[in-house]
Amino acid sequence: MCLAVPGKILDVTGGDPYLRTGRVSFGGIVKQVSLACVPEAKVNDYVLVHVGMALSVVDDQEAAETFSYLEQMGEIEELAAPIPKENP
């Protein structure tokens, strides 16, 4: 299933609107995300992200509600990078 996950923008880099990116926190998991589709997005805004691309800006309440639902469904674990197994 494909989901758009809410995250909070921590910082924004790039002046060209098509190349803007930002570090986005998803409940403590931080990923680099393209902000090309949301030129109005700024630091501390919440955005819905799908496949590394912010699709829209959402308010704090909607972001918290959506994140809570995803946690209940067990979908948040997919955001974390897999932990490499050690060789014995």
N, C-alpha and C positions, 0 to 999 in steps of 0.2 A: 504494500500500500504506500502511496506517496503522500507525504504530509508537508505542510508549511509550518515551521516551528517559530514561535516568537523569540526574539532575542533583543538585548539592549546594546545599542551602539556605544562602544568605549572610546573609540577614536576614529577619525576619518583622514585618509591620505589621498592625494591626487587632485590636481586642479581641473583636469579635463573631465567633464561630466560623464563621458563614456568609459573612463578609466578609474573613476572613484572607487575606492575600496574602504573597508573599515573592519576593525576588530569588533566582533559582536559576541556578547556573553549569553550563553544559554544555560542559566542556572549554575554558573561557575565554569562551564566548559566554553573556552574561547576559541572562535574560528575566524579566519579571514573570509570576508564576504564581499561580493560585488554590490555596489550601491548605484550602478548605472541606471536602473529602472526607478529609482526613488531620489531624484535630484534634490528634493526638499528635505530629505532626512539629515539629521544633525546629531551630534553627541548627546547622549541620554535619551534619544528617541527609541521607541520599540518598533521593530520591523518584523514582518513575517518573511521567513527565509525558506526557500526550497532549492535544493541542489546548489548551494553556495551563492544564490542570487536573492537579494532582498526584493520582494515583490510589492510590498505596500507598507506604509507606516500605520501603526495601530496605537490606540491609547493604552495607558498603564493597566486599566481594569481588564480590557479585552486580552492583553498579553498574559496577565496573571491567571485569568480564567482558562485560557487555552493551554498554558503550560501545566496547570493543575490537572486538566483532563488527560494530557499526554502522559503525565507521571502515573496517573491512575491506570492507564492502559498499558503501561510498561514500555512506552515508545521512546523514552528519553535516553535509554542506554545506547541506542543506535548512534547518538551524537559523539560519544566518547570513542577515542581511537582504541583499537584492540591492543591488549597488553601482550607483548611478545613473550612466547614461552621460552624458558631457559633450557639450555641443553644440559642433560645430566652428566 
